[in-house]
Amino acid sequence: MTSTHRIAGIVALAVLLVSAPAGASWSATPAAGGTGWDGDQQQTEKFSKTVPLPKGGSLDLANISGNIVITGGPGDQVVIEAVKRGRTAEDLKAVSVEVTTTATRVEVRAQYPRERRNVNASVDFTVTVPRAAGVVAHSVSGDITLVTIDGSAAIESVSGDVKVSGAALLESARTVSGNVTVESAASDGEISLGSVSGDVALKDVKARSLDANSVSGNLDLAGVTCGRARAKSVSGDIVFSGPLAKGGRYAFQSHSGDITVYADESAGFEVNANTFSGDISSDLPLVSTFGGEGERDRGQRGRGPGGGPGQRVRGTFGDGGAFLELSTFSGDVRIAKKTAAKAVKK
């Protein structure tokens, strides 16, 4: 599914007729603050509802405007707390929270009126779910935070940051305008991560394969363990540090950013690196070919005899067990010892 289709789907889910949920509790109070809409809402209204969710169930939450925080916990219930914020009491009344349950699924929607435009209201969700539950969460405008979920998880925002911590079966974490941060996550398949105008930062992530991309942001893949990894940025830097699996393939590409791979000296790899106007260097000794001239690299920059643009290095370190494809147009390519990554973090 393309990003355009994903965004259209999010909007279609949320822009429905107003429908007040049964069995929910509401309380309304005026909010302190000024007269402008930008961060100075004048009215707030609280919503609270608890519904059962048996083992193997899932939560599907869609929001138009507002932040979402989802946390895994004990028990077999979904606890939904929401705060509506609006410029006027009429704006608050126009927006509702709808909760629909089935035997294995809980759906939560922020409902905006179809017949009225420019509703100055947002809804912030704080939800606790059984830790083993699956989670799907979408927001058009707002941050999404996911904490301690063992079930499958797919998180997407159009305008907002996406943060994931402690996800055992992460499938995707994506945003159009915002940063993506993932820490202590895993998957038995592929994890898809991306942002158009923000950074993607990973720490301690394990998966069979990884796909990360950004148009104008950096990709920082720290402590990543996977057999296959693809990372692409147009104008950002790409940094990878993690074990290189024997038989693994790692393809990193940037147009105007630098590419740095921190490699463990105990793991062998074959590398194909190229840049048009940057430099190529390796802290590890490569048996390599520079511009068609074969020589043994001792860590010097990857310039063939005579220098000039369009540099390429093909070489092998150790047993050549993993394969690295590193490409940038105007940036530098560097293969560094893993100990150098630890020094940088300090």
Secondary structure, DSSP 8 states (H G I E B T S, - for coil): --HHHHHHHHHHHH-------TT-EEEEEE--S-S-SSS---EEEEEEEEEE--TT-EEEEEEEES-EEEEEESSSEEEEEEEEEESSHHHHHH-EEEEEE-SSEEEEEEE--SS-----EEEEEEEEEETT-EEEEEEEES-EEEEEEEEEEEEEEEES-EEEEEEEEEEEEEEEES-EEEEEEE-SSEEEEEESSS-EEEEEEE-SEEEEEESSS-EEEEEEEEEEEEEEESSS-EEEES-EEEEEEEEEEESSS-EEEEE-TTS-EEEEEEESSS-EEESS-EEEEETTEEEEESS-----TT--S-EEEEEEETT--EEEEEEESSS-EEEEEHHHHHHHH-
